[in-house]
Amino acid sequence: KLPHQGMARYRTTLLSSIARSREAFEKIRSELPPPESNSGWKPTDFSLKESVWEGQKKAAIQAGLVDKSTGIGKAFKVLEAAEAKHQTDPNAKNKAILVKALANLRATMTKFDPRDKSMVPFPGMLTYKTTILAAIAEYEKSLA
Protein backbone atom coordinates (compact mmCIF):
# COMPACT_ATOMS: atom_id res chain seq x y z
CA LYS A 1 0.00 0.00 0.00
CA LEU A 2 1.17 3.49 -0.75
CA PRO A 3 1.04 6.07 2.05
CA HIS A 4 -1.37 8.95 1.83
CA GLN A 5 0.28 11.51 -0.48
CA GLY A 6 -0.36 14.49 1.76
CA MET A 7 1.12 12.73 4.79
CA ALA A 8 4.13 11.52 2.80
CA ARG A 9 4.83 15.10 1.65
CA TYR A 10 4.38 16.40 5.21
CA ARG A 11 6.80 13.75 6.53
CA THR A 12 9.43 14.63 3.92
CA THR A 13 9.12 18.36 4.66
CA LEU A 14 9.30 17.76 8.41
CA LEU A 15 12.40 15.54 8.14
CA SER A 16 14.09 18.12 5.94
CA SER A 17 13.32 20.89 8.44
CA ILE A 18 14.68 18.80 11.32
CA ALA A 19 17.90 18.11 9.39
CA ARG A 20 18.41 21.84 8.70
CA SER A 21 17.81 22.69 12.35
CA ARG A 22 20.25 20.00 13.49
CA GLU A 23 22.93 21.30 11.10
CA ALA A 24 22.43 24.88 12.36
CA PHE A 25 22.60 23.70 15.97
CA GLU A 26 25.80 21.67 15.38
CA LYS A 27 27.44 24.65 13.64
CA ILE A 28 26.70 26.93 16.61
CA ARG A 29 27.75 24.26 19.11
CA SER A 30 31.05 23.64 17.33
CA GLU A 31 31.92 27.35 17.58
CA LEU A 32 31.44 27.46 21.36
CA PRO A 33 34.43 26.90 23.66
CA PRO A 34 34.27 23.66 25.66
CA PRO A 35 32.67 24.06 29.08
CA GLU A 36 34.92 24.01 32.12
CA SER A 37 34.31 22.52 35.50
CA ASN A 38 33.57 25.00 38.27
CA SER A 39 35.55 23.00 40.80
CA GLY A 40 38.45 24.83 42.37
CA TRP A 41 40.01 21.58 43.63
CA LYS A 42 43.71 21.17 42.94
CA PRO A 43 45.85 18.12 43.68
CA THR A 44 48.39 18.48 46.48
CA ASP A 45 50.49 15.30 46.32
CA PHE A 46 51.95 13.55 43.31
CA SER A 47 53.66 10.58 44.96
CA LEU A 48 53.41 7.29 43.11
CA LYS A 49 51.58 5.61 46.00
CA GLU A 50 48.17 3.97 46.19
CA SER A 51 47.32 5.72 49.47
CA VAL A 52 48.09 9.11 47.92
CA TRP A 53 45.92 8.29 44.89
CA GLU A 54 43.02 7.28 47.16
CA GLY A 55 43.34 10.53 49.16
CA GLN A 56 43.49 12.70 46.06
CA LYS A 57 40.57 10.84 44.48
CA LYS A 58 38.48 11.18 47.64
CA ALA A 59 39.09 14.94 47.80
CA ALA A 60 38.30 15.33 44.10
CA ILE A 61 35.06 13.34 44.48
CA GLN A 62 34.01 15.68 47.30
CA ALA A 63 34.69 18.57 44.90
CA GLY A 64 32.52 17.08 42.15
CA LEU A 65 34.53 14.38 40.34
CA VAL A 66 32.37 11.47 39.18
CA ASP A 67 33.32 8.40 41.21
CA LYS A 68 33.90 5.48 38.88
CA SER A 69 36.17 2.47 38.89
CA THR A 70 39.37 3.11 36.92
CA GLY A 71 41.81 0.40 37.99
CA ILE A 72 44.33 3.07 39.01
CA GLY A 73 44.35 2.05 42.68
CA LYS A 74 45.08 -1.56 41.74
CA ALA A 75 47.85 -0.44 39.34
CA PHE A 76 49.44 1.59 42.17
CA LYS A 77 49.28 -1.46 44.49
CA VAL A 78 50.99 -3.62 41.86
CA LEU A 79 53.67 -0.93 41.44
CA GLU A 80 54.28 -0.71 45.19
CA ALA A 81 54.66 -4.50 45.43
CA ALA A 82 57.09 -4.50 42.49
CA GLU A 83 59.10 -1.66 44.06
CA ALA A 84 59.34 -3.51 47.38
CA LYS A 85 60.49 -6.68 45.62
CA HIS A 86 63.05 -4.77 43.54
CA GLN A 87 64.41 -2.93 46.61
CA THR A 88 64.97 -6.16 48.56
CA ASP A 89 66.47 -8.01 45.59
CA PRO A 90 67.47 -5.72 42.68
CA ASN A 91 68.04 -8.44 40.09
CA ALA A 92 67.09 -8.32 36.39
CA LYS A 93 63.87 -10.29 36.92
CA ASN A 94 62.58 -7.93 39.62
CA LYS A 95 63.60 -4.92 37.53
CA ALA A 96 61.56 -6.31 34.62
CA ILE A 97 58.57 -6.75 36.94
CA LEU A 98 58.97 -3.13 38.10
CA VAL A 99 59.20 -1.86 34.51
CA LYS A 100 56.05 -3.83 33.62
CA ALA A 101 54.20 -2.41 36.66
CA LEU A 102 55.15 1.12 35.58
CA ALA A 103 53.95 0.44 32.04
CA ASN A 104 50.66 -0.90 33.41
CA LEU A 105 50.17 2.19 35.59
CA ARG A 106 50.98 4.45 32.62
CA ALA A 107 48.45 2.64 30.40
CA THR A 108 45.76 2.74 33.10
CA MET A 109 46.38 6.42 33.86
CA THR A 110 46.37 7.30 30.15
CA LYS A 111 42.86 5.82 29.77
CA PHE A 112 41.62 7.84 32.77
CA ASP A 113 39.11 10.50 31.66
CA PRO A 114 38.14 12.51 34.77
CA ARG A 115 34.76 14.25 34.50
CA ASP A 116 32.54 16.18 36.87
CA LYS A 117 28.85 15.44 37.42
CA SER A 118 27.95 17.49 34.33
CA MET A 119 30.34 15.27 32.32
CA VAL A 120 32.71 18.22 31.84
CA PRO A 121 36.48 17.54 32.09
CA PHE A 122 37.67 17.92 35.70
CA PRO A 123 40.71 20.28 35.56
CA GLY A 124 42.31 19.41 38.89
CA MET A 125 42.33 15.70 38.16
CA LEU A 126 43.60 16.36 34.62
CA THR A 127 46.54 18.17 36.25
CA TYR A 128 47.07 15.19 38.54
CA LYS A 129 46.94 12.78 35.59
CA THR A 130 49.44 14.80 33.52
CA THR A 131 51.86 15.17 36.45
CA ILE A 132 51.68 11.47 37.35
CA LEU A 133 52.30 10.48 33.72
CA ALA A 134 55.39 12.73 33.70
CA ALA A 135 56.60 11.17 36.98
CA ILE A 136 56.13 7.68 35.53
CA ALA A 137 58.15 8.66 32.44
CA GLU A 138 60.98 9.96 34.66
CA TYR A 139 60.92 6.80 36.75
CA GLU A 140 61.02 4.63 33.62
CA LYS A 141 63.93 6.69 32.31
CA SER A 142 65.84 6.19 35.56
CA LEU A 143 65.49 2.42 35.20
CA ALA A 144 66.71 2.29 31.61
N, C-alpha and C positions, 0 to 999 in steps of 0.2 A: 504494500500500500504506500502511496505517496503521501507525505505530510501536507497538511493544509497550506496552500501557497502563501497566504498572508502571514501565518505563523512562522513559516520557513524564512521568509524575508525579514520578519521581526527578529528572529534568532540570529540571523547573519549580521544584521545591523547592530544588535546588542553586543555580540561577540567582537565585532570590529571596534566598537566604542570602548569596550573593556580593554582591549589590546592597546589602543592609543593612550588610554589613561594610565595603564601600567607602564608603558614606555616613558611617558612624561614623569611619572613618579620616580622611576628608576634613575632617570637623568638628574632630577633634583637631588635624590638621595646620594648619588655618586659624587656630587659636587660638595656635599657637606663634609666637614672634618669628622673623624671618628669620635664618638663620645668618650669621655674620660671618667674614670671612677672618682667619686667625691671623697674617697677614704684618704685620710692624711697619714695612715700607718706607714712606717718605714722600718725595714729590718735593722736589727741592732747587733747581730752576731752572725758571722759567716764561717764558723768552724765546721769542719767536715765531720760532724757528730750527729747521731740519730737523736739524742736528747735535745740538741740545739734546734734541729729541724722541727721536732715536735713542739718546742716552745715558740718558735717563730710562726709555725702554722697555726697554733692555738691563738696567738695574738692577732694574726691576720684574719682568722675566722671571726673573732670578736669585732673586728673592724669592718666586716662585710664580705670577706672571701667566701666563696661557695665551698663547703666541706665535701670533698669527694675523694675516693680512694685513688691514689696515684702510684703506689709502689715505692715511693721515695724513701719512706721510713725503713722498709725492708732492705732496700739497696744500701742505705747507710749502715744498717746492722751487719750486712754481709761485708762491707768495707771495713768496719771496725774489727770484725773477727779476723779478716785477712791481715790487717795491720798488726794485730796482736800476735798472730802466728809468725809473721815476717820479722817482727822485733825479737821474738824469742829464738828464732832459727832463720837467719837471713840467707837461706840457700836459694838456688835458681828456681826450684819448684814453688816455694812460698812467694818469691818475687812475681812469678807468673800468675799465681792466684791473686795477688794484690793488684797487678795490672788489669786482670780480668774484672775484678770487683770495681775498679775505677771506671773501666769502660762501661760496665753495667750501670753504674750510677750516672755517668754522663748521658747514656742513652735514655735512661728513665727521666732524668731532669730535662733533657731536650724535648721530650714529648709533653712535658708539663705545660698546661695552658691555663694559668690562673685567671679566674673571672670573678666578678662580684655578683651579687644577687640579680642584677639587671643584665647579666651576661656581658658586661663591659670588661675589657682587660683591667686587671688589678695592678696598678703601677708599682706598689711597694714589693709585691711578690715577684714581679718581673725583674726588679732590681736585684732581689735575692737570687733569682734563677741565674741571671747573667753573671753575677759575682761568683756564685758557686761554680758555674761552668768554667770561669776563668781560673779559679782555684784548682779545679780538677786538672785542667790543662797544665798548670804549673807543676802540680804534683806528678803528673805523668811524665813531664819533661825531666824532672829530677830523678826519675827512676830509669830513664833511658841510658 
